[in-house]
């Protein structure tokens, strides 16, 4: 899939989280998922978590 993560809907992001779109996207979504929980104390919709990661709100995702 060539679609950017920030443009994916919840179903597509779940597929990315499970590895359907490859290990790179899977790792990015997993890291965003963990960092969002760490910073906000709770989970949100996958689209909200990815948008926070893409906007830089979650900081550098490589620092995990």
N, C-alpha and C positions, 0 to 999 in steps of 0.2 A: 504494500500500500504506500502510495506516495504522498498521502495527505499528512499535513503537519499535525502534531499532537494537539496543538492549541485549537485546531479546527475540528477535532473529533468529538463525537457525542459520547455519552456514557457507555453505551454498548461497545463502541469501537475502542474506547480506552480500557474497558475491561478485557477485551481481546488482546490488547497490547500488554496489559498487566499479566496475562497468562502466557505470554510468549508467542502468540500467533503471528505477530509482525516482526519477530526476530529478537535476539537477546539484547541488542542495544536499546531498543525502545522499551523492552521489558524492564531493563535495569533503570532507565530514566524514570519510568512511571513508579516503580517500586521505591526509588530514592525520594521522589517527590511525595509519595504517600507517607513514608516514614518521617520526613522533615516537616510536613504539614502537621502531623499528629504531635510531633515534638514541640513545635512552636505554638500551636493553637490548643493543645490539650484534648482535642477531639477530632474525629474525621468529618469530612464534608463530602459532597458530591464529587466524583472523580473529575468532572470538568472544572469545578472550582479549584481543586487542588492543583491541577495542571496549569490553569491560568495563573495561579499564584506563583508557581515555579517559573513559568515563562516570563512573567513580569519582573522577576528578580526578588519578589517578596520573601522567598524562602532562602535567599542567599545563594552561595555557590554550592550547587548540588554535588560537586566533586569532593567536597569536604565532608565525607560521611564516614 
